[in-house]
Amino acid sequence: MDKKLKTRRQKLINKAPSLKRVIRGTLRKAYSPCGKKNCKCKKGYLHGPYYYLAVRTEGKTKMYYLPNNLLKEKVKEGVTQYNKLWKFLCKISEMNIKLLRQGK
C-alpha cells in the first residue's frame, strides 16, 4: 500500500499548481455614498461597485483598492489559484501523515 500511496503522492506533486499568480485574500465588492448634498446616493442609490482585495495578517485586515476591471480579474484568478494550492497542500499533507503512520 505504501508504494501505491508514494506513487500517487508523486503524481500529485508533479501536478502542483503554479505559484506565479497566487494571492491570499478575498475579493470584496463595496458600494458607498459620496459627500454631495443632492446626490442620488442620499436616496439609497450608492456609487459602485468598487472592488478591493482584503488581506488579513496578524489579526488586522488591509484593503487594497482595485481601480479597474483588469486588476479585479487578476486578483480573482490569484485568489482562485491560492485556493487550489491550499487544497493541494491538504491532500499532500494527508498522504504524508498516512506514510508517517506506516513508519515510512
N, C-alpha and C positions, 0 to 999 in steps of 0.2 A: 504493500500500500504506500509506503513512504516514497518509493521510487516513482510511482504514478503521481503522487502529490508534488514531488520535486519537479517532475516534468511539466505538470500543469502550472506550477508556480513560475517556472522559467518561461513558458509560453506567454503567460500573463505579463511578466516583466518585459518581454520583448515587444508587447503591445502598449507599453506605458504611454499615457498621454503626454503631449509636448508641454514643456514648461514655459515656452516663449510668451504666451499671452495670458497666463494665469493671473487672475485678480481676485483677492479675497475681499469680499464685501457684499453689499446689497445695493441693487439699483432701486432708487426711490423716485417717485413722481410726486410733485407738490404743486399746489395752486395757492396763490396769495393775493391779498389786496394791495393796492398802491396807496399813495398818500393824497391823491387828488380828491377834492371835496365832492364833486358831482359825477364821479366815475361810475360806470355800470357795476364795478366790483362792490360798491357800497350796497347794492341791491342783491348781492349773492352771486353775481357772475364773475367769479375770481379769474385772475390772469393766470395763464399757464396752458398746458403743463410745463413745469420746469423739472429737469432731471438732475439727480445727484447720485454720487457714489457715496454710500455710507460705510465707513470702516471703523470697527470697534477695536481699540487697542488699549490695554491697561485700564480697562473699566470706563474709558471715555470714547464717545463716538465722534469721529471727524467727518464732516460732509464736504465733498468736492463737487462743485458745480460743473455740469457738463453743458457747455454753451451751444452745442449743435448736435444734430441727429447722428452724424458720423461718430462722434465720441460716444454717444449713447449706445450705438450698435457695437462698438469695440468693447465697451465696458460690459455689455450684456454677454458678448462672446467670452470675454475673460472670466466672468463670474461662472458661466456655464463650464468652462474648462477647469476652473477651480473645483467645482462640484464633482466633475468626472474624476479628477485627480484624487479627491478625498475618498470617493467610493472605491477607487482602485487601491489606494493605500489600506483601506479597511479590509479588502479581500486578501491582499498580500499579508497583512498582519494576522488574519485568521489562519492562513496557511502556515505561517511561521510558528504560531502558537501550537498548532497541531503537530508540527515537526518537533518542536521542543518537548511536547508531552510524550512523544515517541522516543525521546532521547537522541534525536538526530541533530 
